[in-house]
């Protein structure tokens, strides 16, 4: 089987057509994708998920790994009932609006081979996310006030046409990521992957820099995708963006830099006509979840109405609340963590960011 290209990407690949090499995320031992046809019947959802199960079995037979997780997203008509055998796999549901108001964005996830989070830690994570969602006020319109009080500036990064200058800057970004994520990350943290992240024309990359020295203090990425989808047989485009790949070295934490970046990214994404802005935040990091809420997103819910948790979703590291930490230090599932889903539709963000 061909080796898939390693990309610094969180959104993942689409299907159909099913290209197994694109859906197989070896680094996180999972199958991951976005289904681009709307789900209009229960049996349709069952059929697609069953096909993903068959793909998992095929990869295991080929000894491609345990493939201990399947995670996929679907646009599901709000009028259909989720099949009973899939309800416990609904990790998150997001109610869409405007031209997609008849649909939920549904996260289905199922883990295997002992890839299971400790329930007592997961419940603490749910409680913390719910507390942040309920008690943290929106401050997206005032986030730049903090930046103005300090000798720093927010810049949007575009790759330099000068190869040496671009590589030098990418090395500085890589160094910042390595200082912020002192271990593994969801994609290989190399110079090549960071250059890919900075080059991709669908990414909006913003940094906080010292005005005098140009030293980087913080970074965030708005990863956009225009998905051609079939809604009840008709072709349209679903524009979504993930605010991701944030990094702030410990020496600059707590200054509001990433909140300012996330707010500025959100404003730019609104101008670009994005239908949905979301983030998959580390459930062990109250600081990251707080930024999600401060900049206009809210926590999603699962089928049972609980805080949405993507169970042992990917390998990631960095500063966290030890009481919320469920990562394993050694063994087969070293570094895998739970993520919480935070989102806002275009209408919701317009109400917050656009003055009446």
C-alpha positions in Angstrom: 0.0 0.0 0.0 1.3 3.5 -0.9 2.6 5.6 2.0 0.3 8.6 2.5 1.7 12.0 2.5 2.4 13.4 6.0 0.6 16.7 6.3 0.3 19.2 9.2 -3.5 19.0 9.0 -6.2 18.5 11.5 -9.3 18.4 9.3 -8.4 15.2 7.6 -9.5 13.7 4.2 -12.8 13.2 2.6 -14.7 10.2 1.1 -16.3 8.9 -1.1 -14.4 7.8 -3.1 -12.7 5.8 -0.3 -9.0 6.0 -0.7 -7.8 3.9 2.1 -4.3 5.4 2.1 -5.8 8.8 2.8 -8.2 7.7 5.5 -5.5 5.7 7.4 -3.7 7.9 9.9 -0.8 5.7 10.9 0.6 8.1 13.4 -2.5 8.0 15.6 -3.4 4.4 14.7 -6.9 5.3 13.4 -9.1 5.7 10.4 -10.3 9.3 10.0 -12.4 11.1 7.4 -15.3 13.4 6.4 -18.3 11.9 4.5 -19.3 14.3 1.7 -22.9 13.0 1.0 -25.7 14.1 3.4 -27.2 11.3 5.4 -31.0 11.2 4.8 -31.8 7.7 6.1 -30.8 5.6 9.2 -29.6 2.7 7.0 -27.4 5.0 5.1 -25.4 6.0 8.2 -25.2 2.3 9.3 -23.9 1.3 5.8 -21.1 3.8 5.7 -20.0 3.1 9.2 -20.0 -0.7 8.4 -17.8 0.0 5.4 -15.3 1.8 7.7 -15.4 -1.2 10.0 -14.6 -3.5 7.0 -11.7 -1.2 6.0 -10.3 -1.5 9.5 -10.4 -5.3 9.4 -8.7 -5.2 6.0 -5.9 -3.0 7.2 -5.4 -5.3 10.2 -5.2 -8.3 8.0 -2.5 -6.5 6.0 -0.8 -5.9 9.4 -1.0 -2.1 9.0 -1.5 -1.9 12.8 -4.2 -2.4 15.4 -6.2 0.5 13.9 -7.6 1.1 17.4 -9.9 4.0 16.5 -12.4 5.0 13.8 -13.6 8.6 13.7 -15.6 10.2 10.9 -17.9 13.2 10.4 -21.2 13.3 8.6 -23.9 15.8 7.7 -27.0 14.2 9.1 -30.6 15.3 8.5 -32.1 16.4 11.8 -35.3 14.6 11.0 -33.8 11.1 11.1 -33.2 9.0 14.3 -29.7 7.9 14.9 -29.6 4.1 14.8 -29.6 2.7 18.3 -26.4 0.7 17.7 -24.5 3.9 16.9 -25.9 6.2 19.6 -23.0 5.5 22.0 -20.6 6.3 19.2 -22.0 9.8 18.7 -19.2 11.8 20.3 -20.5 15.2 19.2 -23.5 16.8 17.4 -23.4 20.4 16.1 -26.6 22.0 14.9 -25.9 23.9 11.7 -27.8 26.9 10.3 -28.6 29.0 7.2 -28.5 26.8 4.1 -27.5 23.8 6.2 -30.2 24.4 8.9 -31.7 21.0 8.2 -28.5 19.2 9.2 -26.3 18.3 12.2 -22.6 17.8 11.8 -22.2 14.5 13.5 -18.9 13.0 14.9 -19.0 9.2 15.1 -16.1 7.6 17.0 -15.4 4.1 18.1 -12.3 2.8 19.9 -10.9 -0.8 20.1 -8.1 -2.8 21.5 -8.2 -1.2 25.0 -7.9 2.4 23.7 -10.1 3.6 26.5 -10.0 6.7 28.8 -10.5 6.4 32.5 -14.1 7.2 33.2 -13.4 9.2 36.4 -10.9 11.5 34.5 -13.3 11.9 31.6 -16.1 13.0 33.9 -13.8 15.6 35.5 -12.9 16.8 32.0 -16.6 17.0 31.1 -17.3 19.0 34.2 -14.5 21.4 33.7 -15.5 22.1 30.0 -19.1 22.7 31.2 -17.9 25.1 33.9 -15.8 27.0 31.4 -18.7 27.1 28.9 -21.1 28.5 31.5 -18.9 30.9 33.4 -16.5 32.4 30.8 -17.6 35.6 29.1 -17.0 36.5 25.5 -14.2 39.0 25.1 -13.3 38.7 21.4 -14.0 42.3 20.7 -11.6 43.6 23.3 -8.8 41.0 23.0 -6.5 43.5 21.1 -6.6 45.9 24.1 -4.2 43.7 25.9 -1.9 43.5 22.9 -1.8 47.3 22.6 -0.6 47.6 26.2 2.4 45.5 25.5 5.2 46.0 23.0 4.0 43.3 20.6 2.2 43.0 17.4 -0.1 40.5 15.7 1.0 39.6 12.2 -0.5 37.3 9.5 2.3 35.2 8.1 2.8 34.6 4.4 5.7 32.4 3.1 8.7 34.5 2.0 9.7 34.0 -1.6 13.3 34.0 -0.3 14.0 30.3 0.4 16.6 30.9 3.1 14.4 33.5 4.9 11.4 31.2 4.8 13.4 28.2 6.2 14.9 30.4 8.9 11.5 31.6 10.0 10.1 28.0 9.8 12.9 26.9 12.1 11.9 29.6 14.6 8.3 28.4 14.5 9.4 24.8 14.9 11.4 25.8 18.0 8.4 27.5 19.5 6.2 24.4 18.9 8.9 22.2 20.4 9.1 24.4 23.5 5.3 24.4 23.8 4.7 20.7 23.1 7.4 19.0 25.0 6.7 15.6 23.5 4.7 14.1 20.7 2.1 16.0 18.7 -0.8 15.0 16.4 1.5 15.2 13.3 5.2 14.7 13.1 6.8 17.9 14.4 9.5 18.4 11.9 10.8 21.3 9.8 9.1 19.8 6.8 5.7 19.6 8.5 6.0 23.1 9.8 6.9 24.4 6.4 3.9 22.6 5.0 1.6 24.2 7.6 3.0 27.7 6.8 2.9 27.2 3.0 -0.6 25.9 2.6 -2.7 28.6 1.0 -5.9 27.4 2.8 -4.3 28.2 6.2 -4.4 31.6 7.9 -1.4 31.8 10.2 -1.1 34.5 12.8 1.7 35.2 15.3 2.4 37.5 18.2 5.8 39.1 17.8 7.9 41.5 19.8 7.8 44.8 18.1 11.5 45.5 18.5 13.2 42.2 18.1 10.6 40.2 16.1 10.8 37.3 18.5 7.8 35.0 18.3 5.7 34.7 21.4 2.6 32.8 20.2 1.1 31.2 17.1 -2.3 30.0 15.9 -3.7 28.7 12.6 -7.1 29.0 11.0 -7.2 25.8 8.8 -9.9 26.3 6.2 -11.5 23.9 3.8 -14.2 24.3 1.1 -15.9 20.9 1.1 -17.9 20.0 -2.1 -20.9 18.1 -0.5 -24.0 16.6 -1.9 -27.0 17.7 0.1 -30.0 15.5 -0.6 -28.5 14.9 -4.1 -27.7 18.6 -4.9 -24.1 19.8 -5.0 -23.0 22.7 -2.8 -20.0 23.8 -0.7 -19.6 23.6 3.0 -17.0 26.1 4.2 -15.5 25.2 7.6 -12.4 26.2 9.5 -10.6 24.8 12.5 -8.6 27.1 14.8 -5.8 24.8 15.7 -2.0 24.2 16.1 -1.7 26.9 18.8 1.6 27.3 20.7 2.8 29.7 23.3 6.1 28.9 25.1 5.7 28.7 28.9 7.5 32.0 29.5 4.7 33.9 27.6 1.7 32.0 29.0 -1.1 33.9 30.7 -0.6 37.2 28.8 -3.6 36.8 26.5 -1.6 36.4 23.4 -3.4 33.3 22.0 -6.8 34.8 22.9 -5.9 37.8 20.7 -4.7 35.5 17.9 -7.9 33.4 18.1 -10.2 36.5 18.0 -8.3 37.9 15.0 -8.5 34.6 13.2 -12.2 34.4 13.9 -12.7 37.9 12.4 -10.8 36.9 9.3 -12.7 33.7 8.9 -16.0 35.6 9.1 -14.8 37.8 6.3 -14.0 34.7 4.3 -17.6 33.5 4.5 -17.0 30.4 6.7 -20.1 28.5 7.7 -18.6 26.9 10.8 -15.6 27.6 13.0 -14.6 24.9 15.4 -11.7 23.7 17.5 -10.8 20.3 19.1 -9.2 21.4 22.4 -7.2 19.2 24.7 -9.6 18.2 27.5 -6.7 18.4 30.0 -6.0 22.0 29.2 -8.5 24.5 30.8 -6.5 27.4 29.3 -7.1 26.3 25.7 -10.8 25.6 26.4 -11.1 29.1 28.0 -9.7 30.7 24.8 -12.4 28.8 22.8 -15.2 30.3 24.9 -13.7 33.8 25.2 -13.5 34.0 21.4 -17.1 33.0 20.7 -17.3 29.2 20.6 -19.3 26.9 22.7 -18.9 23.3 23.8 -20.7 20.7 21.7 -22.7 17.8 23.2 -22.8 14.1 22.5 -26.0 12.1 21.8 -26.8 11.9 25.5 -26.4 15.7 26.0 -23.1 15.4 27.8 -20.0 17.5 27.0 -18.6 16.2 23.7 -15.4 14.2 24.2 -13.4 12.7 21.4 -12.0 9.6 23.2 -8.3 9.1 23.1 -8.4 10.9 19.8 -4.8 11.7 19.0 -1.2 12.0 20.3 -0.5 15.5 21.8 1.4 17.0 24.7 2.1 20.2 26.4 1.0 22.1 29.6 -2.1 20.7 31.2 -4.0 20.3 34.5 -2.7 17.1 36.0 -6.1 16.3 37.6 -7.5 16.2 34.0 -4.7 14.2 32.5 -5.5 10.7 31.2 -2.6 10.2 28.9 -0.4 7.1 29.4 3.3 7.7 29.9 4.3 4.3 28.5 3.0 1.4 26.5 0.8 1.0 23.4 -1.3 4.1 23.8 1.4 6.5 25.0 0.4 10.2 24.6 -3.2 9.7 23.4 -5.5 12.3 24.9 -9.2 13.2 25.0 -10.3 16.3 23.1 -13.4 18.5 23.6 -15.2 20.0 20.6 -15.9 23.8 20.6 -17.8 25.4 17.8 -19.7 28.5 16.5 -21.8 28.8 13.3 -21.5 31.9 11.1 -24.8 33.4 12.5 -23.6 32.9 16.1 -20.3 34.6 15.4 -21.9 37.5 13.5 -24.1 38.2 16.5 -20.9 38.4 18.7 -18.4 40.2 16.4 -20.5 42.5 14.2 -21.8 45.6 16.1 -25.5 46.1 15.8 
